[in-house]
Amino acid sequence: MGNILVFQVRRVGDLFQSVPLIEKLSATRGDKEKDSLDIIIDESVSDISGIFSRGVRLLTYEDVFKSFCGANNVPVNAVSGLSASDFLGFLNKFNPFLSIFVKKYKLAVNLNYDAAASLMASFFNGRGKGPLLLDKSPKNNQSILRSGASNYLFNIVKSRNSNRINIVDIFSLIGTDSPADIKSSYDVIGLKKRKKIRRGAKFKDGIRICVSIGATSIKRIWPTSNYAALINLIEGSLKNCEFTIVGTREEAEAASEIKKNLPESVNVIDLTGKTTLPELVYFIKDFDLIIAPDTGTLHIAQIFDVPSVSIFTGNANFYETGPHVEKSAVIYSRIACYPCFEHEPCRVNYACRNDINPADVFNLALMQLKAGTSDYKDNSDGISRLKKAEADIKSGIKKGNFSAAYCRHAG
């Protein structure tokens, strides 16, 4: 195939949802020692380049711009002081540079509606795939090209609450014309998960549970009182648990609220705002369970096949951005307005978040941790405890305003 360029300039979760596609594209390179797979990413995730194997490069628009400045002997900070006429002259130089820049790539896959990505993709003259690819043609100077999957994505973007196809498969269909190949480990990721625990075996070093509390939208953030109640329920039923709360610096106050409502005996580690993204990726792979809303931490954990219970509310459509690893558990509201649109204000006081209570999330967590049944405090009641959790979930679905689902793969 040769060199490949992928545009994925959205958030960290979107990048990790692209990993199955990146793995497939990496396998199509002719000479893996010489051919590169370059991914244009947002600057906020550029520091995770070290987790990818050799031959996969992460680039930002700033990197491309610096290449242009170096090739034309232009200081990087010179653009800000240019007059309008000088800036137009600058752009006249930049366009030929982009034409030369893209020539080394045999294929471009654009996974975004980003204007800059579409501009760069337009220089590929039909050698790209993506939702917005401007291609010069004799009939129409700028015609939009879309394949089947990208055409689907383009058409559902304004009604994404109706989508029933996981974004991981859509990305794969855009890039390789075949559905995502879900694995427990990827060659393009240099980190490996620790050995799996056999069903029915003990968690020798205790049960390590990651609780990710943040999200980019307030509609997707579960109340801190619920997280505290959930941790208390788990601690009261299982022994030797270690809870690690993760999030950004902005979520540190919420983490403190959670800890205030926990007994001192609970083993809880607060890492909100204390880890870099590479550090988060490194240690998240070895948790026994992650509990999270629709957030980047959940999608990172999916790449390492970490068992999960995810809480989907607000604008997070679990069909589209939910976990894609088999047997992952999702709990979501059945209120009529779920899922809503991200930028629309909530008119029902975030009712969907209140539809999901800690006891139901606890039962799902218990079912996900059933590989360690011999570690229940009441060992003699371990199996019946699981059956009770399943019965409680089914009962809650029948009478409550929530529902639960497991990810299943065809075949």
URGILIN-V173561 format. One record per backbone hydrogen bond with DSSP energy under -0.5 kcal/mol. CO is the residue of the C=O (numbers start at 1). NH is the residue of the N-H. If there is no record, write none. Layout:
co:CO nh:NH
co:CO nh:NH
//
This chain:
co:3 nh:106
co:3 nh:107
co:4 nh:38
co:5 nh:109
co:6 nh:8
co:6 nh:40
co:7 nh:111
co:8 nh:42
co:11 nh:15
co:12 nh:16
co:13 nh:17
co:14 nh:18
co:15 nh:18
co:16 nh:19
co:18 nh:22
co:19 nh:23
co:20 nh:24
co:21 nh:25
co:22 nh:26
co:23 nh:27
co:24 nh:28
co:25 nh:28
co:26 nh:29
co:30 nh:32
co:31 nh:34
co:31 nh:35
co:36 nh:4
co:36 nh:38
co:37 nh:57
co:38 nh:6
co:38 nh:40
co:39 nh:41
co:39 nh:59
co:40 nh:8
co:42 nh:45
co:43 nh:46
co:45 nh:48
co:46 nh:49
co:48 nh:51
co:49 nh:52
co:51 nh:190
co:53 nh:56
co:55 nh:37
co:55 nh:57
co:57 nh:39
co:57 nh:59
co:59 nh:41
co:60 nh:64
co:61 nh:65
co:62 nh:66
co:63 nh:67
co:64 nh:68
co:65 nh:69
co:66 nh:70
co:67 nh:71
co:68 nh:72
co:69 nh:73
co:69 nh:74
co:70 nh:73
co:75 nh:78
co:76 nh:79
co:78 nh:81
co:79 nh:82
co:83 nh:87
co:84 nh:88
co:85 nh:89
co:86 nh:90
co:87 nh:91
co:88 nh:92
co:89 nh:93
co:90 nh:93
co:90 nh:94
co:91 nh:95
co:92 nh:96
co:93 nh:97
co:94 nh:98
co:95 nh:99
co:96 nh:100
co:97 nh:101
co:98 nh:102
co:99 nh:103
co:100 nh:103
co:101 nh:104
co:102 nh:105
co:104 nh:3
co:107 nh:5
co:108 nh:110
co:108 nh:129
co:109 nh:7
co:109 nh:111
co:110 nh:131
co:114 nh:118
co:115 nh:119
co:116 nh:120
co:117 nh:121
co:118 nh:122
co:118 nh:134
co:120 nh:123
co:121 nh:124
co:122 nh:125
co:124 nh:127
co:127 nh:108
co:129 nh:110
co:133 nh:135
co:133 nh:145
co:135 nh:143
co:140 nh:137
co:143 nh:135
co:143 nh:145
co:145 nh:133
co:147 nh:151
co:148 nh:152
co:149 nh:153
co:150 nh:154
co:151 nh:155
co:152 nh:156
co:153 nh:157
co:156 nh:159
co:157 nh:160
co:159 nh:162
co:160 nh:163
co:166 nh:169
co:166 nh:170
co:167 nh:171
co:168 nh:172
co:169 nh:173
co:170 nh:174
co:171 nh:175
co:172 nh:176
co:172 nh:177
co:172 nh:178
co:173 nh:177
co:180 nh:182
co:186 nh:189
co:188 nh:53
co:188 nh:190
co:198 nh:201
co:202 nh:204
co:203 nh:206
co:206 nh:208
co:207 nh:209
co:207 nh:242
co:208 nh:288
co:208 nh:289
co:209 nh:244
co:210 nh:212
co:210 nh:291
co:211 nh:213
co:211 nh:246
co:212 nh:293
co:217 nh:220
co:218 nh:221
co:220 nh:222
co:223 nh:226
co:223 nh:227
co:224 nh:228
co:225 nh:229
co:226 nh:230
co:227 nh:231
co:228 nh:232
co:229 nh:233
co:230 nh:234
co:231 nh:235
co:232 nh:236
co:233 nh:237
co:234 nh:237
co:234 nh:238
co:237 nh:377
co:240 nh:207
co:242 nh:209
co:243 nh:245
co:243 nh:269
co:244 nh:211
co:244 nh:246
co:245 nh:271
co:246 nh:213
co:247 nh:273
co:248 nh:251
co:249 nh:252
co:251 nh:255
co:252 nh:256
co:253 nh:257
co:254 nh:258
co:255 nh:259
co:256 nh:260
co:257 nh:261
co:258 nh:261
co:259 nh:262
co:263 nh:266
co:266 nh:268
co:267 nh:243
co:269 nh:245
co:269 nh:271
co:271 nh:274
co:276 nh:280
co:277 nh:281
co:278 nh:282
co:279 nh:283
co:280 nh:284
co:281 nh:285
co:283 nh:286
co:284 nh:287
co:289 nh:210
co:290 nh:309
co:291 nh:212
co:292 nh:311
co:293 nh:295
co:295 nh:298
co:295 nh:299
co:296 nh:300
co:297 nh:301
co:298 nh:302
co:299 nh:303
co:300 nh:303
co:300 nh:304
co:301 nh:304
co:301 nh:306
co:302 nh:305
co:307 nh:290
co:308 nh:329
co:309 nh:292
co:310 nh:312
co:310 nh:331
co:311 nh:294
co:311 nh:313
co:312 nh:333
co:313 nh:316
co:314 nh:339
co:314 nh:340
co:315 nh:317
co:316 nh:318
co:317 nh:320
co:317 nh:321
co:318 nh:322
co:320 nh:167
co:325 nh:328
co:328 nh:407
co:329 nh:310
co:330 nh:405
co:331 nh:312
co:332 nh:403
co:335 nh:338
co:341 nh:344
co:348 nh:351
co:350 nh:353
co:350 nh:354
co:351 nh:355
co:353 nh:356
co:355 nh:357
co:357 nh:360
co:357 nh:361
co:358 nh:362
co:359 nh:363
co:360 nh:364
co:361 nh:365
co:362 nh:366
co:363 nh:367
co:364 nh:368
co:365 nh:369
co:367 nh:370
co:369 nh:372
co:370 nh:373
co:371 nh:200
co:372 nh:375
co:373 nh:376
co:375 nh:239
co:377 nh:379
co:378 nh:381
co:379 nh:382
co:381 nh:385
co:382 nh:386
co:383 nh:387
co:384 nh:388
co:385 nh:389
co:386 nh:390
co:387 nh:391
co:388 nh:392
co:389 nh:393
co:390 nh:394
co:391 nh:395
co:392 nh:396
co:393 nh:397
co:394 nh:398
co:395 nh:399
co:396 nh:400
co:401 nh:334
co:403 nh:332
co:405 nh:330
co:407 nh:327
//
